[in-house]
């Protein structure tokens, strides 16, 4: 299931250029979301797959279902992943546009 159409481009959000202050705030929010090893692992697993159901993540992570769900919520709030309801499950995948934005901010903010 392809649940993640591209949504952003580097240093632009919703079609408009980011100010330095907006870039700093966005970068900090994404960095904070990535500040936990389990969330980094979730991102790596999702990047390896086209899409992923939450139950699949529980099978590859050493934490409980409720903990995985909480980490997914943090990543989704930061805009790093997207989720699409598929019946009783939610299919999660990386928002590659947001990841590209995050990566492009590094040389912009830290020249």
NORPEDA-V496213 format. One record per residue. N is the residue number from 0. PSI is psi in whole degrees, -180 to 180 (* if undefined). Layout:
N_PSI / N_PSI
This chain:
0_127 / 1_100 / 2_8 / 3_80 / 4_151 / 5_139 / 6_-18 / 7_166 / 8_160 / 9_134 / 10_22 / 11_140 / 12_126 / 13_38 / 14_-1 / 15_149 / 16_144 / 17_139 / 18_165 / 19_-41 / 20_-43 / 21_-40 / 22_-42 / 23_-45 / 24_-44 / 25_-45 / 26_-46 / 27_-41 / 28_-43 / 29_-40 / 30_-40 / 31_-43 / 32_-32 / 33_7 / 34_14 / 35_133 / 36_-35 / 37_-37 / 38_-36 / 39_-43 / 40_-42 / 41_-45 / 42_-43 / 43_-43 / 44_-45 / 45_-34 / 46_-28 / 47_-18 / 48_155 / 49_-36 / 50_168 / 51_135 / 52_144 / 53_-41 / 54_-35 / 55_-38 / 56_-40 / 57_-34 / 58_-26 / 59_-1 / 60_147 / 61_38 / 62_165 / 63_160 / 64_-46 / 65_-35 / 66_-42 / 67_-45 / 68_-41 / 69_-42 / 70_-40 / 71_-40 / 72_-43 / 73_-46 / 74_-38 / 75_-43 / 76_-35 / 77_-8 / 78_7 / 79_-23 / 80_163 / 81_156 / 82_139 / 83_128 / 84_130 / 85_85 / 86_-129 / 87_-4 / 88_166 / 89_128 / 90_121 / 91_145 / 92_162 / 93_138 / 94_95 / 95_-28 / 96_-41 / 97_-39 / 98_-42 / 99_-39 / 100_-47 / 101_-47 / 102_-39 / 103_-21 / 104_-25 / 105_-55 / 106_-24 / 107_-43 / 108_-25 / 109_65 / 110_*
